[in-house]
Amino acid sequence: METEKERKDTQQAILYEVRRLIKNSGKESYTVEELCDLLDTIAEAKAQE
């Protein structure tokens, strides 16, 4: 079973990963819909792991 600290560490790691993907995309700005689509894609990929 995961501890609270491990859960928080995982959440921080995911946020950092999303931040890096957005920053390194080369795109200057995103719409809310584009961000939601990106997050959906990441969630689907993580579910496949």
N, CA, C and O atoms as a Tripos MOL2 file, in Angstrom:
@<TRIPOS>MOLECULE
protein
  196   195    49     0     0
PROTEIN
NO_CHARGES

@<TRIPOS>ATOM
      1 N           0.8410   -1.1800    0.0000 N.3       1 MET1
      2 CA          0.0000    0.0000    0.0000 C.3       1 MET1
      3 C           0.8870    1.2440    0.0000 C.2       1 MET1
      4 O           1.9180    1.2900    0.6710 O.2       1 MET1
      5 N           0.4820    2.2050   -0.7330 N.am      2 GLU2
      6 CA          1.2460    3.4460   -0.8990 C.3       2 GLU2
      7 C           1.0390    4.3640    0.3090 C.2       2 GLU2
      8 O          -0.0740    4.5240    0.8110 O.2       2 GLU2
      9 N           2.1370    4.9550    0.7520 N.am      3 THR3
     10 CA          2.0390    5.9060    1.8520 C.3       3 THR3
     11 C           1.6370    7.2770    1.3170 C.2       3 THR3
     12 O           1.6940    7.5290    0.1130 O.2       3 THR3
     13 N           1.2350    8.1450    2.2140 N.am      4 GLU4
     14 CA          0.8480    9.5080    1.8240 C.3       4 GLU4
     15 C           2.0180   10.2340    1.1720 C.2       4 GLU4
     16 O           1.8280   10.9500    0.1890 O.2       4 GLU4
     17 N           3.2190   10.0620    1.7030 N.am      5 LYS5
     18 CA          4.3960   10.7120    1.1210 C.3       5 LYS5
     19 C           4.6560   10.1980   -0.2930 C.2       5 LYS5
     20 O           4.9740   10.9840   -1.1850 O.2       5 LYS5
     21 N           4.5270    8.9020   -0.5040 N.am      6 GLU6
     22 CA          4.7360    8.3300   -1.8370 C.3       6 GLU6
     23 C           3.6940    8.8620   -2.8140 C.2       6 GLU6
     24 O           4.0070    9.1410   -3.9720 O.2       6 GLU6
     25 N           2.4670    8.9990   -2.3510 N.am      7 ARG7
     26 CA          1.3980    9.5380   -3.1970 C.3       7 ARG7
     27 C           1.7050   10.9730   -3.6030 C.2       7 ARG7
     28 O           1.5530   11.3390   -4.7690 O.2       7 ARG7
     29 N           2.1310   11.7750   -2.6520 N.am      8 LYS8
     30 CA          2.4830   13.1680   -2.9500 C.3       8 LYS8
     31 C           3.6840   13.2560   -3.8790 C.2       8 LYS8
     32 O           3.7110   14.0930   -4.7820 O.2       8 LYS8
     33 N           4.6750   12.4010   -3.6650 N.am      9 ASP9
     34 CA          5.8480   12.3720   -4.5450 C.3       9 ASP9
     35 C           5.4400   12.0130   -5.9690 C.2       9 ASP9
     36 O           5.9400   12.5940   -6.9330 O.2       9 ASP9
     37 N           4.5360   11.0570   -6.0920 N.am     10 THR10
     38 CA          4.0510   10.6500   -7.4160 C.3      10 THR10
     39 C           3.3110   11.7920   -8.0930 C.2      10 THR10
     40 O           3.5010   12.0420   -9.2830 O.2      10 THR10
     41 N           2.4710   12.4820   -7.3390 N.am     11 GLN11
     42 CA          1.7380   13.6150   -7.9010 C.3      11 GLN11
     43 C           2.6980   14.7010   -8.3840 C.2      11 GLN11
     44 O           2.5070   15.2620   -9.4630 O.2      11 GLN11
     45 N           3.7170   14.9960   -7.6000 N.am     12 GLN12
     46 CA          4.6960   16.0130   -7.9770 C.3      12 GLN12
     47 C           5.4530   15.5880   -9.2380 C.2      12 GLN12
     48 O           5.7100   16.4090  -10.1190 O.2      12 GLN12
     49 N           5.8020   14.3220   -9.3190 N.am     13 ALA13
     50 CA          6.5290   13.8100  -10.4870 C.3      13 ALA13
     51 C           5.6690   13.9400  -11.7440 C.2      13 ALA13
     52 O           6.1710   14.3070  -12.8060 O.2      13 ALA13
     53 N           4.3940   13.6450  -11.6240 N.am     14 ILE14
     54 CA          3.4890   13.7540  -12.7670 C.3      14 ILE14
     55 C           3.3570   15.2060  -13.2090 C.2      14 ILE14
     56 O           3.4110   15.5030  -14.4020 O.2      14 ILE14
     57 N           3.1860   16.1050  -12.2510 N.am     15 LEU15
     58 CA          3.0850   17.5280  -12.5900 C.3      15 LEU15
     59 C           4.3470   18.0230  -13.2940 C.2      15 LEU15
     60 O           4.2750   18.7810  -14.2620 O.2      15 LEU15
     61 N           5.4920   17.5880  -12.7980 N.am     16 TYR16
     62 CA          6.7630   17.9890  -13.4060 C.3      16 TYR16
     63 C           6.8700   17.4390  -14.8250 C.2      16 TYR16
     64 O           7.3350   18.1350  -15.7280 O.2      16 TYR16
     65 N           6.4460   16.2040  -15.0220 N.am     17 GLU17
     66 CA          6.4840   15.5970  -16.3550 C.3      17 GLU17
     67 C           5.5890   16.3610  -17.3310 C.2      17 GLU17
     68 O           5.9840   16.6190  -18.4680 O.2      17 GLU17
     69 N           4.3950   16.7180  -16.8890 N.am     18 VAL18
     70 CA          3.4730   17.4820  -17.7350 C.3      18 VAL18
     71 C           4.0660   18.8530  -18.0580 C.2      18 VAL18
     72 O           4.0070   19.3060  -19.2010 O.2      18 VAL18
     73 N           4.6270   19.5020  -17.0640 N.am     19 ARG19
     74 CA          5.2540   20.8130  -17.2650 C.3      19 ARG19
     75 C           6.3480   20.7350  -18.3190 C.2      19 ARG19
     76 O           6.4130   21.5810  -19.2110 O.2      19 ARG19
     77 N           7.2100   19.7190  -18.2200 N.am     20 ARG20
     78 CA          8.3010   19.5580  -19.1950 C.3      20 ARG20
     79 C           7.7770   19.2900  -20.5890 C.2      20 ARG20
     80 O           8.3080   19.8270  -21.5620 O.2      20 ARG20
     81 N           6.7360   18.4630  -20.7060 N.am     21 LEU21
     82 CA          6.1560   18.1810  -22.0180 C.3      21 LEU21
     83 C           5.6170   19.4570  -22.6620 C.2      21 LEU21
     84 O           5.8220   19.6990  -23.8520 O.2      21 LEU21
     85 N           4.9300   20.2610  -21.8650 N.am     22 ILE22
     86 CA          4.3700   21.5070  -22.3950 C.3      22 ILE22
     87 C           5.4900   22.4730  -22.7760 C.2      22 ILE22
     88 O           5.4790   23.0460  -23.8650 O.2      22 ILE22
     89 N           6.4440   22.6500  -21.8870 N.am     23 LYS23
     90 CA          7.5320   23.6010  -22.1400 C.3      23 LYS23
     91 C           8.3790   23.1940  -23.3460 C.2      23 LYS23
     92 O           8.7990   24.0480  -24.1270 O.2      23 LYS23
     93 N           8.6250   21.9070  -23.4960 N.am     24 ASN24
     94 CA          9.4890   21.4290  -24.5780 C.3      24 ASN24
     95 C           8.7560   21.2000  -25.8920 C.2      24 ASN24
     96 O           9.3600   20.7530  -26.8670 O.2      24 ASN24
     97 N           7.4730   21.4980  -25.9270 N.am     25 SER25
     98 CA          6.6960   21.2710  -27.1430 C.3      25 SER25
     99 C           7.0260   22.2910  -28.2260 C.2      25 SER25
    100 O           6.7840   22.0520  -29.4090 O.2      25 SER25
    101 N           7.5810   23.4260  -27.8140 N.am     26 GLY26
    102 CA          7.8910   24.4740  -28.7850 C.3      26 GLY26
    103 C           6.7140   25.3930  -29.0610 C.2      26 GLY26
    104 O           6.8400   26.3690  -29.8000 O.2      26 GLY26
    105 N           5.5910   25.0870  -28.4770 N.am     27 LYS27
    106 CA          4.4020   25.9020  -28.6770 C.3      27 LYS27
    107 C           4.3540   26.9820  -27.6030 C.2      27 LYS27
    108 O           4.6380   26.7110  -26.4370 O.2      27 LYS27
    109 N           3.9970   28.1960  -27.9880 N.am     28 GLU28
    110 CA          3.9980   29.3220  -27.0590 C.3      28 GLU28
    111 C           2.7890   29.3630  -26.1380 C.2      28 GLU28
    112 O           2.9060   29.7510  -24.9760 O.2      28 GLU28
    113 N           1.6370   28.9680  -26.6460 N.am     29 SER29
    114 CA          0.4450   29.0050  -25.8110 C.3      29 SER29
    115 C          -0.5160   27.8970  -26.2210 C.2      29 SER29
    116 O          -0.5020   27.4280  -27.3590 O.2      29 SER29
    117 N          -1.3340   27.4970  -25.2860 N.am     30 TYR30
    118 CA         -2.3110   26.4370  -25.4910 C.3      30 TYR30
    119 C          -3.6910   26.9410  -25.1010 C.2      30 TYR30
    120 O          -3.8360   27.7930  -24.2240 O.2      30 TYR30
    121 N          -4.6910   26.4020  -25.7630 N.am     31 THR31
    122 CA         -6.0600   26.6520  -25.3360 C.3      31 THR31
    123 C          -6.3750   25.6480  -24.2260 C.2      31 THR31
    124 O          -5.6520   24.6710  -24.0320 O.2      31 THR31
    125 N          -7.4480   25.9020  -23.5150 N.am     32 VAL32
    126 CA         -7.8800   24.9710  -22.4740 C.3      32 VAL32
    127 C          -8.1590   23.6040  -23.1030 C.2      32 VAL32
    128 O          -7.7870   22.5750  -22.5370 O.2      32 VAL32
    129 N          -8.7980   23.5860  -24.2490 N.am     33 GLU33
    130 CA         -9.1110   22.3210  -24.9280 C.3      33 GLU33
    131 C          -7.8350   21.5630  -25.3010 C.2      33 GLU33
    132 O          -7.7750   20.3430  -25.1480 O.2      33 GLU33
    133 N          -6.8210   22.2710  -25.7850 N.am     34 GLU34
    134 CA         -5.5580   21.6170  -26.1350 C.3      34 GLU34
    135 C          -4.8710   21.0270  -24.8990 C.2      34 GLU34
    136 O          -4.3270   19.9250  -24.9540 O.2      34 GLU34
    137 N          -4.8990   21.7590  -23.7940 N.am     35 LEU35
    138 CA         -4.3040   21.2450  -22.5570 C.3      35 LEU35
    139 C          -5.0520   20.0110  -22.0690 C.2      35 LEU35
    140 O          -4.4340   19.0370  -21.6390 O.2      35 LEU35
    141 N          -6.3770   20.0490  -22.1340 N.am     36 CYS36
    142 CA         -7.1650   18.8860  -21.7120 C.3      36 CYS36
    143 C          -6.8760   17.6890  -22.6100 C.2      36 CYS36
    144 O          -6.7640   16.5660  -22.1180 O.2      36 CYS36
    145 N          -6.7540   17.9080  -23.9080 N.am     37 ASP37
    146 CA         -6.4200   16.8210  -24.8320 C.3      37 ASP37
    147 C          -5.0430   16.2420  -24.5160 C.2      37 ASP37
    148 O          -4.8550   15.0260  -24.5440 O.2      37 ASP37
    149 N          -4.0910   17.1110  -24.2180 N.am     38 LEU38
    150 CA         -2.7480   16.6540  -23.8630 C.3      38 LEU38
    151 C          -2.7870   15.8250  -22.5780 C.2      38 LEU38
    152 O          -2.1670   14.7640  -22.5050 O.2      38 LEU38
    153 N          -3.5000   16.2960  -21.5850 N.am     39 LEU39
    154 CA         -3.6170   15.5600  -20.3260 C.3      39 LEU39
    155 C          -4.3280   14.2240  -20.5300 C.2      39 LEU39
    156 O          -3.9620   13.2240  -19.9110 O.2      39 LEU39
    157 N          -5.3370   14.2050  -21.3910 N.am     40 ASP40
    158 CA         -6.0290   12.9360  -21.7000 C.3      40 ASP40
    159 C          -5.0580   11.9460  -22.3460 C.2      40 ASP40
    160 O          -5.0630   10.7620  -22.0110 O.2      40 ASP40
    161 N          -4.2350   12.4260  -23.2630 N.am     41 THR41
    162 CA         -3.2730   11.5740  -23.9400 C.3      41 THR41
    163 C          -2.2750   10.9950  -22.9440 C.2      41 THR41
    164 O          -1.9460    9.8090  -22.9980 O.2      41 THR41
    165 N          -1.7970   11.8390  -22.0380 N.am     42 ILE42
    166 CA         -0.8480   11.3800  -21.0110 C.3      42 ILE42
    167 C          -1.5070   10.3380  -20.1100 C.2      42 ILE42
    168 O          -0.9020    9.3110  -19.8020 O.2      42 ILE42
    169 N          -2.7370   10.5990  -19.6910 N.am     43 ALA43
    170 CA         -3.4580    9.6670  -18.8190 C.3      43 ALA43
    171 C          -3.6630    8.3220  -19.5080 C.2      43 ALA43
    172 O          -3.4970    7.2730  -18.8860 O.2      43 ALA43
    173 N          -4.0170    8.3490  -20.7680 N.am     44 GLU44
    174 CA         -4.2140    7.1030  -21.5170 C.3      44 GLU44
    175 C          -2.9080    6.3280  -21.6500 C.2      44 GLU44
    176 O          -2.8970    5.1040  -21.5240 O.2      44 GLU44
    177 N          -1.8140    7.0310  -21.9030 N.am     45 ALA45
    178 CA         -0.5180    6.3720  -22.0320 C.3      45 ALA45
    179 C          -0.1000    5.7590  -20.7010 C.2      45 ALA45
    180 O           0.4310    4.6480  -20.6740 O.2      45 ALA45
    181 N          -0.3320    6.4630  -19.6030 N.am     46 LYS46
    182 CA          0.0150    5.9410  -18.2800 C.3      46 LYS46
    183 C          -0.8210    4.7170  -17.9400 C.2      46 LYS46
    184 O          -0.3340    3.7950  -17.2860 O.2      46 LYS46
    185 N          -2.0790    4.7000  -18.3780 N.am     47 ALA47
    186 CA         -2.9500    3.5540  -18.0970 C.3      47 ALA47
    187 C          -2.4730    2.3110  -18.8350 C.2      47 ALA47
    188 O          -2.7370    1.1900  -18.3990 O.2      47 ALA47
    189 N          -1.7730    2.5010  -19.9480 N.am     48 GLN48
    190 CA         -1.2720    1.3790  -20.7280 C.3      48 GLN48
    191 C          -0.0100    0.7670  -20.1400 C.2      48 GLN48
    192 O           0.3510   -0.3600  -20.4780 O.2      48 GLN48
    193 N           0.6640    1.5080  -19.2570 N.am     49 GLU49
    194 CA          1.9300    1.0270  -18.6750 C.3      49 GLU49
    195 C           1.6960   -0.1120  -17.7130 C.2      49 GLU49
    196 O           2.6480   -0.6360  -17.1340 O.2      49 GLU49
@<TRIPOS>BOND
     1     1     2 1
     2     2     3 1
     3     3     4 2
     4     3     5 am
     5     5     6 1
     6     6     7 1
     7     7     8 2
     8     7     9 am
     9     9    10 1
    10    10    11 1
    11    11    12 2
    12    11    13 am
    13    13    14 1
    14    14    15 1
    15    15    16 2
    16    15    17 am
    17    17    18 1
    18    18    19 1
    19    19    20 2
    20    19    21 am
    21    21    22 1
    22    22    23 1
    23    23    24 2
    24    23    25 am
    25    25    26 1
    26    26    27 1
    27    27    28 2
    28    27    29 am
    29    29    30 1
    30    30    31 1
    31    31    32 2
    32    31    33 am
    33    33    34 1
    34    34    35 1
    35    35    36 2
    36    35    37 am
    37    37    38 1
    38    38    39 1
    39    39    40 2
    40    39    41 am
    41    41    42 1
    42    42    43 1
    43    43    44 2
    44    43    45 am
    45    45    46 1
    46    46    47 1
    47    47    48 2
    48    47    49 am
    49    49    50 1
    50    50    51 1
    51    51    52 2
    52    51    53 am
    53    53    54 1
    54    54    55 1
    55    55    56 2
    56    55    57 am
    57    57    58 1
    58    58    59 1
    59    59    60 2
    60    59    61 am
    61    61    62 1
    62    62    63 1
    63    63    64 2
    64    63    65 am
    65    65    66 1
    66    66    67 1
    67    67    68 2
    68    67    69 am
    69    69    70 1
    70    70    71 1
    71    71    72 2
    72    71    73 am
    73    73    74 1
    74    74    75 1
    75    75    76 2
    76    75    77 am
    77    77    78 1
    78    78    79 1
    79    79    80 2
    80    79    81 am
    81    81    82 1
    82    82    83 1
    83    83    84 2
    84    83    85 am
    85    85    86 1
    86    86    87 1
    87    87    88 2
    88    87    89 am
    89    89    90 1
    90    90    91 1
    91    91    92 2
    92    91    93 am
    93    93    94 1
    94    94    95 1
    95    95    96 2
    96    95    97 am
    97    97    98 1
    98    98    99 1
    99    99   100 2
   100    99   101 am
   101   101   102 1
   102   102   103 1
   103   103   104 2
   104   103   105 am
   105   105   106 1
   106   106   107 1
   107   107   108 2
   108   107   109 am
   109   109   110 1
   110   110   111 1
   111   111   112 2
   112   111   113 am
   113   113   114 1
   114   114   115 1
   115   115   116 2
   116   115   117 am
   117   117   118 1
   118   118   119 1
   119   119   120 2
   120   119   121 am
   121   121   122 1
   122   122   123 1
   123   123   124 2
   124   123   125 am
   125   125   126 1
   126   126   127 1
   127   127   128 2
   128   127   129 am
   129   129   130 1
   130   130   131 1
   131   131   132 2
   132   131   133 am
   133   133   134 1
   134   134   135 1
   135   135   136 2
   136   135   137 am
   137   137   138 1
   138   138   139 1
   139   139   140 2
   140   139   141 am
   141   141   142 1
   142   142   143 1
   143   143   144 2
   144   143   145 am
   145   145   146 1
   146   146   147 1
   147   147   148 2
   148   147   149 am
   149   149   150 1
   150   150   151 1
   151   151   152 2
   152   151   153 am
   153   153   154 1
   154   154   155 1
   155   155   156 2
   156   155   157 am
   157   157   158 1
   158   158   159 1
   159   159   160 2
   160   159   161 am
   161   161   162 1
   162   162   163 1
   163   163   164 2
   164   163   165 am
   165   165   166 1
   166   166   167 1
   167   167   168 2
   168   167   169 am
   169   169   170 1
   170   170   171 1
   171   171   172 2
   172   171   173 am
   173   173   174 1
   174   174   175 1
   175   175   176 2
   176   175   177 am
   177   177   178 1
   178   178   179 1
   179   179   180 2
   180   179   181 am
   181   181   182 1
   182   182   183 1
   183   183   184 2
   184   183   185 am
   185   185   186 1
   186   186   187 1
   187   187   188 2
   188   187   189 am
   189   189   190 1
   190   190   191 1
   191   191   192 2
   192   191   193 am
   193   193   194 1
   194   194   195 1
   195   195   196 2
@<TRIPOS>SUBSTRUCTURE
     1 MET1         2 RESIDUE 1 A MET
     2 GLU2         6 RESIDUE 1 A GLU
     3 THR3        10 RESIDUE 1 A THR
     4 GLU4        14 RESIDUE 1 A GLU
     5 LYS5        18 RESIDUE 1 A LYS
     6 GLU6        22 RESIDUE 1 A GLU
     7 ARG7        26 RESIDUE 1 A ARG
     8 LYS8        30 RESIDUE 1 A LYS
     9 ASP9        34 RESIDUE 1 A ASP
    10 THR10       38 RESIDUE 1 A THR
    11 GLN11       42 RESIDUE 1 A GLN
    12 GLN12       46 RESIDUE 1 A GLN
    13 ALA13       50 RESIDUE 1 A ALA
    14 ILE14       54 RESIDUE 1 A ILE
    15 LEU15       58 RESIDUE 1 A LEU
    16 TYR16       62 RESIDUE 1 A TYR
    17 GLU17       66 RESIDUE 1 A GLU
    18 VAL18       70 RESIDUE 1 A VAL
    19 ARG19       74 RESIDUE 1 A ARG
    20 ARG20       78 RESIDUE 1 A ARG
    21 LEU21       82 RESIDUE 1 A LEU
    22 ILE22       86 RESIDUE 1 A ILE
    23 LYS23       90 RESIDUE 1 A LYS
    24 ASN24       94 RESIDUE 1 A ASN
    25 SER25       98 RESIDUE 1 A SER
    26 GLY26      102 RESIDUE 1 A GLY
    27 LYS27      106 RESIDUE 1 A LYS
    28 GLU28      110 RESIDUE 1 A GLU
    29 SER29      114 RESIDUE 1 A SER
    30 TYR30      118 RESIDUE 1 A TYR
    31 THR31      122 RESIDUE 1 A THR
    32 VAL32      126 RESIDUE 1 A VAL
    33 GLU33      130 RESIDUE 1 A GLU
    34 GLU34      134 RESIDUE 1 A GLU
    35 LEU35      138 RESIDUE 1 A LEU
    36 CYS36      142 RESIDUE 1 A CYS
    37 ASP37      146 RESIDUE 1 A ASP
    38 LEU38      150 RESIDUE 1 A LEU
    39 LEU39      154 RESIDUE 1 A LEU
    40 ASP40      158 RESIDUE 1 A ASP
    41 THR41      162 RESIDUE 1 A THR
    42 ILE42      166 RESIDUE 1 A ILE
    43 ALA43      170 RESIDUE 1 A ALA
    44 GLU44      174 RESIDUE 1 A GLU
    45 ALA45      178 RESIDUE 1 A ALA
    46 LYS46      182 RESIDUE 1 A LYS
    47 ALA47      186 RESIDUE 1 A ALA
    48 GLN48      190 RESIDUE 1 A GLN
    49 GLU49      194 RESIDUE 1 A GLU
